[in-house]
Amino acid sequence: MLYGNDGRNKVYKRDGERYAQCCIEEKVSYGGGSWTVWGGISADGKTELAFVSGPRLPALNCHRYVEECLEPHVMPYAHFIGNGFIFMHDNARAHTAGVVRDYLNEVDISIMEWPARSPDMNPIEHLWDELKRRIRARDPAPETLSQLQDAIQEEWDNIPQHVIVTLIRSMKNRMEAVIRARGGNTSY
């Protein structure tokens, strides 16, 4: 999101300044716009980033997921990794649709099954957090959606592989924590 925040801002004001202009933050509708991106990771590398929704792009659906993510990015990557490739995505509607399951069966891609109600333990979620931190730390911050898109791409390209490997190697500990918590919340 171009102008996103967690909704919490502290304002220190004196008596009588409740509605003073200096104590009010202007809001931009819908955070100024946003991009939704898709990317894949493994211990051996990462895929190209795909911008799947944003200005003038519709929301991601199962057909677009197959055509814009799986076919151009997962298929070549699966062949790069070779035998034993297991694809991990979450339970988002676009990912679990019959069209997607049929496509993955047709091209012989094995997927990791997630319980319907489970914590999202996919290591890429932590990589998305890292990407967001890097973008928020940019000086100057992106001011347009085009600048935001460029920043997202640049920061994705600059994330070192050792960060990804560390996340992937933590999977055993993540799963053990979920088991100990009996499917409940963990520190991950």
Secondary structure, 3 states (H helix, E strand, C coil): CCCCCCCCCCCCCCCCCCCCHHHCCCCCHHHHCCCEEECCEECCEECCCEEEEECCECCCCHHHHHHHHHHHHHHHHHHHHCCCCEECCCCCHHHHCHHHHHHHHHCCCEECCCCCCCCCCCCHHHHHHHHHHHHHCCCCCCCCHHHHHHHHHHHHHHCCHHHHHHHHHCHHHHHHHHHHCCCCCCCC
